[in-house]
Amino acid sequence: MDSKDVIKTPSELTGDKGNSSLYTGERRSKNDPVFEALGATDELSSTIGLAIAHLEGVDKTAELSKQLQFIQCMLQDVGSNIATPISSKSDVKKDQTRFDPDGAAVTELEGWIDELMPKLPSHRHFILPSGGLAASTLHVARTVCRRAERAIIPLLGEVDDSAFAYVNRLAATSKIATAFLARNYATKKLLISSEMHSYSNSMSNLDEPPHLSAVYSKTMDKYRGANKMISPLQGRMISWLVGSLGCKQILELGSFTGYSALWMAEGIYNKHGSKDSQMCHIWTCERVKSIAEIAERNIENGGASDLITVIPKEAIDV
């Protein structure tokens, strides 16, 4: 056996004083930015390996596993490049660890993204990390990849630009591959934030008033950012709180289409039996004038104009 293949025993290791060696032989502190970046890329490769393990026995994923294993190999090369700073005096070792000088590896990742994208539906809502063990593990890999990318930034100028570009593209690739895997091979359904709202509503005894149901449906279908709107179940909770607390004046920051304000009006109605503004009044601020006008129309259609005042201003100016 070649001496270089022998695993060192604990007594032969040299990092007990808090430093370690780069590929060039230079010793640095273990909390040096180089080792932070190396640790992150190593963790990324390990997480991808766990995802590959979860793919074992899943039909029609052999090609995906092969691609992920290739990415692991490329990450080994990225690590070698990180461990050999450009400012190193060893030209031989720098030449040995150059990463993707012709950009072929980055182009290949981009090609894989282009191949997977047409196979996915478009989503207007945030995707919740889920979709089975393999997909969920790839979600973790995606977040580790972003951390690795951030860890490499302080080293720009000391690592090849192509190494950083590869990690950057890999984060996007991981996101697409995860969505593809969850959609096509997950044992559990991929959950999207709006679907969680629907699920929570279906599991409750919620009786949503027709005018509120109309506002909710139209907002979810038409407006960008609708996934940030409260769910009907959350609206019912707000309505209950408003009524239980006996609120006299309410200031809401962010009207959007008026849905949450209308739920508060329901709480006042249920408490007092009428939407009398003398019982309580709601002021709701919306900085986007066109959206404020939509909120006003929805509130008028819901018969709550006397109870709710939309203020088309920044909250800080109120």
FENGI-V138850 format. One record per helix or strand of 3 or more residues. SS is the DSSP state (H for helix, E for strand). FROM is the first residue (numbers start at 1). TO is the last residue. If there is no record, write none. Layout:
# FENGI-V138850
ss = {SS;SS}
from = {FROM;FROM}
to = {TO;TO}
This chain:
# FENGI-V138850
ss = {H;H;E;E;H;H;H;H;H;H;H;H;H;H;E;H;E;H;E;H}
from = {3;10;19;27;33;62;91;104;133;161;193;210;226;232;249;259;281;289;308;315}
to = {5;12;21;29;55;82;96;117;153;185;202;222;228;245;253;272;285;301;311;317}
